[in-house]
Amino acid sequence: MFGVIVFHAAAPAGLLVLVMPWLYAVFFFTSGYTYKDEYTLRVWTLVKKRFFSLYQPFVRWQLAFLALHNVFFATMILSDKAGYGTMVSRHYGPRQFFAMAKAILMMRSQEDMGGALWFIISLLTVNLLFCLVSVISTRIFGGNEWMRVAMVIGLAALGATNQSIVTYPPQLNFSLLYVVFFYAGYLYRRWEARLPTGLYPAILSVVVLFAGRGMEYVPGKGSAIALTLSAVVTLAGVYLFLLASKALGSQAFLEYVGRNSLAIVAMHLLAFKLVSLVIIRVQGLPGYMLATFPVITGDHYWWLAYSAVGLAVPVAAKLAYDAAAGRIARTAS
């Protein structure tokens, strides 16, 4: 989640080449870590859990941003003059509202301010894909782990084609490729006690991450060998992330941020607008530049300001919400 904020804050390229390899993979790895074998036998249990942990939060945040769309437009948080590159926003009428609400419920689209939650669609897809692979390997091949390995690699290979062989939705393209990291998280949970920790594994992970900086594990980028090497670099970054987490131990603040990471990721783009307001004032820019997505500029250390505000404001908002909800609950009881 920290990596997502720094990336969207337009941090220097020298930092991002070290963050990007593992940035998205961590979400899939962590989700794979939580996958239980009982889900393979009781698929409906997984469906219900992911409905409440992924689908429901995605829809709730997207519909909230949809309800505020025209308010954002009126206050230039969204604009028809600035946005993400050449992509700008429009004022919604009743027809646009209903069309977007339908698309959100079907997870086929999302609101501008909810754009950071796109990965939830892929995360839900990967959960279901891995469950399907596990069901097939268990019920047809008697639980043969090598068959599951072969199927996961096959899905990744299909995702790596960048639709040159088969045409399918772009989100599925990404999901097929990232099943590998979900599976890695699942295996890590099995082998966690046997894997080395400490200084030397951390140094090795840093060396691999630096050696492969700039490599991208994304559809259509390079040959099978290049993608395999990129996957190794990504896993080195994820492992370094895990070692750092173990070294930090139990930290109340980090645990709170972790439990509320979806809410923070959902709100950080809106929080960025506070820094954009300052830049507009300092540099004398036109007001519609507030809609520039995700930031106006990361130069001159503005990315640090964006990163700090992008974390602090959502955390403060969530703490305030929790406190208010707690008071209401105590009053009601």
N, C-alpha and C positions, 0 to 999 in steps of 0.2 A: 504494500500500500504506500509506503514511503517512496518506493521507486516510481510508482505511478505518478505521484504528485511532482517529484523532481523532473520526470520526463515531460509532463505537461507544462511545467514551469519554464521550459526551454533552457535547461541547464547546458553548460558548455559541452561540446562534442567529446572532449577528452574524458569527461565523466560518464556521459551517456553510453559510450562504447563499452564501458565496464558494467553498466546497469542493464542495458537492453537485452543481452543474451539470456538473463535469468528472470527478467521482469515479469513476463506473463507465465512462464513455466512454473513459478512458485505457486500460483493459484491452483494450477492443475495438479501439481505434485502434492500439495496439501490436501486437496480434495480426494486424491487417490489414497492418501494416508488414512483417511477416515472411512474408506470403503471396507465394508465387512462382508465376509464370505456368506453370511446369512442372506444378504441381498440377492445373491445368485439363486438361492433356493426360494426366496420370497421376494420376487421382483416388486410386488405391490408395496412392500415396506419401503424400498428405495424410492419409488415414485412418490409416495406420500411425504417422505422426508424432504426430498428435493423440491416438492411443490411448495412446502412452507419455508425452506431455507434459501431457495433460488428464485423460483417462479413468482411467488407472492411478493417478495421485496422488489424484484424488478418491476412488476406491474404497478405496485403501490407508488414507487418513486416516479415512474414514468407518467402515471396519471396525475400525480401531484404537479409535476412540471408542465404537463399538458394544460391543467386547469389555470396555471399562471402564465401560459404562453403569451397571451395578449397584454397582460400586465408587464411582462418582460419587454415586449415589443414597444409598449408605450413609454417605457423608461429607458429605452435604448440599450438594455442588456442584450436584446436581440434587435437586429436591424436588417433592412433590405439593401444597405450600403456596405456592410462589412460582416464578416463571419469567418468561416474556415476556408481560407484561400478564396476561391471564386464562388464558394457555396454560401449563400445568404439566406435569411429567413423571410417569412411573409406573415402578414396579419391573417389570423384564421377566422373564417366564417363558420356557421353551424355545420356545413357539409364537411369542411376540413377537420373540425373537431371530431365528428363521428367517425370519419375515415381513419384518423390517426388513433382514436381510442380502439377501434377494431383491430388495427395493425399492431398496437401495443399488446392487446390481449392475446394475439396470436404470435407474439414475439417476432414479428416481421419488420418492425420499425421501432424508432425511439425518438424522444424529444431532444432538441439541441442541448439543453442543459443537463440532460441525462445521458449524454453520449459516452461518458466514462464507464457506464455499466454494460457496454456492448459485450464484454467478455462473459457475462452471466449466461448469455444465449449459448455460447460455445461450451461453457462449463457444464451446463445442463445437458447439452448434446453429448459431450464426452462421457459423462456419467452413464447415460443410457447406452452409448456405444460399447463401453467397457462391460456393462452388465450383460448386454447381448452376447459379446464375445465369451464372457465367463459362462453364461448359460449353455452356449453351444459346446464349449470345451468340456463342461461337466456332464451334460446329458447325452451328448453324442460320442465324445471321445473319452469318457470315463475319468474326467478330471486331469487329463494329460496336460502338464504345464507347458510343454514344448509346443503343443497345438495353440495354446493361448498366445505364446510368444510369436508364433508364425502369423496368427491372425492380426495381432497388434501391429507387427511390421508391415503386413499387407495393407492395413488401413492407412498407416503412415505413408506408404509408397503411393497409394491412391491420392492422398492429400497433397503429396509433393508434385503431382503432375500439373498443378495449376490449371486444371480443367482442359488440358490438351488432349486427353483421351475421352473423358466423360464430363458432361456439363452438369453441374449441381450448384446449389446456392453457395455464394462466397463464404458465408459463416460456416457451412459444413466443410468447406475446403480447409479452413483453419483447424476445425475440430478434429478432422481425420488425422492431421499431422501431429496434433498435440495429445493424442491418446497415449503416445509413448511416455510422456511425463506423468500422466495420471497413473500409468502402470508402474513407473519407477517409484512413485510415492507409495503405491500398494506393496511393492516388493521391499521398499525401505522399512516399512513397518514390521515386516516379517524378520528382516535381518538386522534391525537397528542395534540390537545388543552385541552383534558380532563385528560391526563395522568400526574401524579405528577412529578415534577422536584425538584432539590435542593439537600441538603446534605443527608437527610435520604434515599431517593431512591438510591443515589449513594453508601451509606454505605451498604445498603441491597444487592445491585448488587455485591459489592466487597466481601461480606460474602459468597454469593452463588457461586461466581466464585472461591474463595479460597477453599470452601468446596468441590467443584466438580472438582478441578484441576486434570488433568490427564485423565478425562473422554473424550471419543472420540465419536463423532456423525458421524460414518462412516459405510458403508455397512458391514454386517457380524460381527459387534462388539457387542456381548451381546444380551440379551433378549429384548422384546418389552418394558419392564419396564426400563431397563438400558438405552435404546435409548431415551425414553421419558425424563428420568432424565437428560441425556446428552443434550437434546434439551433445557431444562430449563436453564441449566448452560450456554449454548451457547447464549441464549436470554438475560441472565443476563449480559454477556460480551458485547453483542451488545448494550444493553441499557446503560451500563456504557460508552461505546464509544460515544453514542448519547449525553449523559449528558455532557461529556467532551467537545464535539464539541459545544454545546450550551454555555458552560461556557467560551470557548475561544472567541466566537463571531466572528465577521468579521476580518479575518487576510489575508492581500493581498498575502503573501507568501504561506500560506496553501491553499488558494483558487486556486492559480496558479498551485500548485502541484496537487491538486485534479482534476482540469480540464485536466491536462496532465498526469494523473496517468497511463494510458495504455502505453504511450511512455516511462515513467520512469520504469515501470515494465519490459517492453520489453528490455530496455538497461542495466538494473542493473547487469545482469549476465556477460555481456561483460565488464562492468566497474570493476567488481570484479577482473578481470585478472591483473589489475594494482597492487593490493595488493598481489596477488599470485606471481607476478614477484619479489616483495620485499622479500617475504618469501623464494622463491627459492634462491635468492642472499644471504640472511642472513644465511639460514640453509644449503647452499651448495647442494641443491637438483638437480636432473637431469632436463633438460629443459622440457621434455615431461610432467612433473608434472603440468605444466601450464594448461593442459587440464583437470585436476581433477575438477569434477563438484559436487556441485556448488562452493565449496571453498576447499583449501588444509587443513586448520584446523581453528577452531574457538577458540582454546585454547590460554591461555596467552593473553587474551584480543584482539586477532586478529579479533574476531567477531565485535568489535567496529570499527576497521579500515575498515573492509569490509562494515559495515553498513553505515559509514560516506561517503566512496567513492561511494558506490552503490547508494546513494541518490544524493550527490553533483555533480558527473560527468554527469549523465543523465539530471539533472536540468540545469546545465551550458550549456550542448549541446543543449537542447531545447530552452533556452533563446537566445543562439547564432543563432540558426536556425530562430526563430521568428524575431530577429532583422534583419537578412539578408533578410528574406522574406519581411519584412516591407520596407526595402530600395529598393528592386527590384520593389515592388508594386508602391512605390512613384515615382521611376524613370520611370516606364512604363506609369504612369498617366501624 
